Amino acid sequence: MSESSASSPVAYDRAADLRALDATFAGVTGLVASGLTHVPRIFRVPEGHHDKQDTTVVAGTGRQEEPGAIPVIDLGCGDHAAVVAAVRQAVAGCGFFQVTGHGVPEAAMAAATDAVRAFHAADGGEGTEKARLYSRDPVKPVKYQCNFDLYESPVANWRDTLHIRMAPDPPDVGDIPESCRDALLEYTEQVNKLGKTLFELLSEALGLKPSYLTDMECDQGQILICHYYPPCPQPELAIGTSRHSDAGFLTILLQDEVGGLQIFNEDHWVDVTPTPGAFIVNIGDLLQECGA
């Protein structure tokens, strides 16, 4: 990719660098594999960006005495009324909570994480499975890409993503990468059950009958988004995921042991410390509208 110095009379052509990245079919992972030692200009956040985050970052292990910490709810505690009350409090507060005792086998969670990591770590470039899947077609059910909004965002995020639209119209099984197919299909089946449970709890938390949100078919669409954040040679110059809110009804997030996720709560950016065996639940924009 091109890099121009401040003294160069040649205008910087950002679009050309974006097209060059896309043409590799290998994303950020390919850049890192090539021996990259600096962050290309298309990924560089504006100077001072990291210093302008709204206020202090605090730890968030889930203990309620910590400022801004998100709650950890044990769905298998046996006290249904207490679980509903905890969900209600979380939804009315930051809109995030972690769940344990959810019934999804840890083996399925680990297998999915390992499979996604292996897919992203595999060689990219022309002729590979990644190249076959690399696409910006919004209707393609299975695709691999670097930044869905690469050509619209002012700064590209330091990540690659495997997208699989699982419902309502599941893809052909053969379109899912063979290296992670079995693990992701099993994981999706298990998380679907958790999703139905969460929609029932959320319905009750809103004072409605348990089936209210599923009767509205809030659980009918499902997209599996598998992000990968390769090692960055200059992490202070880049960002993995820009500040955003999730547009759908509900996000069930499996975070690996590396961590890095932050949420904005009570005027603080809160580090969501990985909790072994837990999922992070994020109330999306559409569900917030339902509860407004």
N, C-alpha and C positions, 0 to 999 in steps of 0.2 A: 504494500500500500504506500501511496505517496506521502511524504512528509516535507513541508516547506518551512524554511527558517523565517524569522521575523524580517530579515533583510532581503528576502527573495522578492523580486518584482512579480512573480507568478502568483496569481490568485489561487487560494486553496479551493479545490474542487471536491467538496464533501460527497456529492452524489457519486462521483467516480470511485471514491474509496468504498462507499456502500455497495456499489455494483461489483467491485472487485472482491469484496468479502463474500457476497452472495455467490459469485461464480466459482468459489472454491468448493462449495457444497459441504464444507467442514466446520463452519462456524468458529466460535471462539476456541473450541477445543483444538481445531486445526492450527490456529495461530500459535497456541501454546506448544503444540507438538513440533512446530517448525523451529522452535528455539527462540521465540520472541523474548526480548529482554526489556521492552518498554511498552507502554500502553499506547496504541494507535490513537490518533486525534479524535476519531469518531466516537471513542469510548470515554474521553476525558471529560469529567465534570467541570463546571466553571470554577475558577479559583475561589476558595472560601466556601464552596458548597457544603462541605461536611461541617464547617464551623457555624453554619446558619440554620442547622436543625433547631427546631423551635425552643428547646430548653435542654435541661440535663438528661443524660441517659442514666437510668437506674437499673439495678438487677431485678429480675422478676422470676423467682423460682417457684412462685405460686403460693407462698406463705402470705396470708392476708395482711400481716402487719407491715409488709413492705409497700412503699408508696407505688400505686399503679400496678401492682402485681396482678396477673390474671388468675382466676380461681382454677383449682383442679377438682373435678367432680368425679366421684367414683360411682359409675352407673350400676355397679353390682353390689352396692352397700346393703341392699335389702330394705331400705326405707324410701319408698317411692315418693311420698309426699316431700321428704327432705330434698330429693333429687330435683323434683319439679321446682321447689322453692329456690334452690341454688341456680338452676337454669334461668329462672325468672330474674333473679338478682343480676346475673351475668349479662343477660340481654338488655336489661334496663341500664346497666352500667357501661362497660367498655365494648360490649358486643363480641367478646372473645371469651372462650374458656377451654381448658384442657379436659379430656375425658380419659379415665382409666376404667378397668372393669367392664369394658365395652364388648367383649366376646370375640373380637378379631384375634385369631392366633398370632402370637408374636413371631412364629415361624413364617407365616404368610407375609407379615410386615417386613421382616428381614429379607426374605426372598425377593420381594418386589424392589426394595431399595438396592440390593446387590445387583439385580438384573438391569435396572435402569442405569446404575453406575457403569456396568459392563458395556451396555449399549453405547453410552456416550464416550467411553474411553476407547472404543474400537476405532480403527483407522477410518478416516473419511476421504472425501475426494472422489473424482470421477470413477465410475464403475463399482463403487461400494454400495452397501445397503443404505447408508446414510444419503448418498447421492440419489438413489432411487426414491427415497422418501422426501427429499428436500423440496419444499414447495411453499408458495405464498397464496395458494388457492384457498379462499375461505371456506369452500364447501367440501374440500377433500377431507375425508374422515380420519385418515392417519397421515401425519406429516411431521417432518423434522425441520427445524429452522432456528435461526439466530435472531431473536427479537421479532415478535409478530408485527410490531409497529416500527421496524427498522428505518423506513423511509419517511416517517412522520415525526418521530420523537427527536428533540434537539440533541440528546445524548443517548447513545446505545448502551444498553445494560450488558454487563460482563456475564453472559449466560447463554446457554443453548437449551432448546426445549423440544421434547417429543410430545406431540398432541395426539390424543386418541379420543374421538367422539364415540362413547360407548352406548348412548341412548339419546333419544328414543329409537333411532335406527342404527343398530350396531354395525360395525364394519365387517367386511369379510375377514374371517380369522386369519387367512393367509396374508392379509395386508399388514398385520401386526408383526413387527420384527421378530424373527424366530428366536433371537437371543434372549428375549424377555417375554415372549408370548404366554407361556404357561403360567409364569409367576404373576403377570399382570391380570390375566383372566381370573385366576384364583383370588387375587387381592381384590379385584373389582366386585366379585360375587360376595365376598365377606363384608366389604365396606358398604355395599348396597343395603345389607341388613342393618348395619349401624345407622345409615342414613334414615331409614324408615323409623327406627327407634327415636332418633333425634327429632324428626318432624313431629312425632307423637308427643314427645316431651315439650317441644316448643309450642305446640297447639295448647297443651294444658297450661303452660306457663302464661299464655295469653288469655286464659280463662275460657277456652273453647274445648269442644269435645276432642278426644285424642286423634280422630281421623280427619280433622278439619283441613289441615294443610295437604294431606295426601289426597283427600277428596277434591281439592283444587288442582291436583296433579303437579304440585310443586316438586315432586320427586321424580318426574318422568324424564327430565333431561340430565345427562351426565357427561362431563368431559374429564378425562384423565390427563392432567398436565404434569409432565415429568421434567422439572427444571434441573439443570446441572450447572454448577459454578466452578469452572476450572481454576487452578491456581493462578493468581494474578501477580505479575512481576512488580507492579507498583500499585498496591491496593488503595493507597491514599488518593490516587488519581481517578479511580473508577467506582462504580456502584453496581451491585448485583441485581437489585430490583428497585426501581424508583418508587417513591411514595405513591400509594394508590388505595382505592377501595375496591372490593370485589363486587361485580355488577349483578351476580346471580342471587339465588335464594340462600345458598349455604355452601361453605367451603369446608371440607374435611382434609386437614393438612397433616401429612406425615413428615416430620422433620428428622433428619439424620443426627448423628451424635456431634457433628461439627457445629451446628447452631448457626447463628447469624440473624435470625428473624427478630424484627423489632415491631412493636405496635405502639401507636400513639394513644396514651391514656392519661387522663388527669394532668394535662400539660407537660407530660414527660414522654420521651421515647423509652420504652421498656424493652429490655432484652428478654426474650422468651427462652429461658434456659431449657434445653432438651430434657424431657422427663421420659426415662425408659418405658417403653410400652404404651405411651400416651399418644393420642391424636389432639391436634389443636383445631378447634371449631370456630369458624368466623361467620358471623351473621352478615349476609350479603345485603346489598342495597335494596333488592326487590322485597326481601323478607322484612326489612326495616320499614318499608312502605306499608306492608300488610299490618304491621303492629303499630303504626303511627296513629 
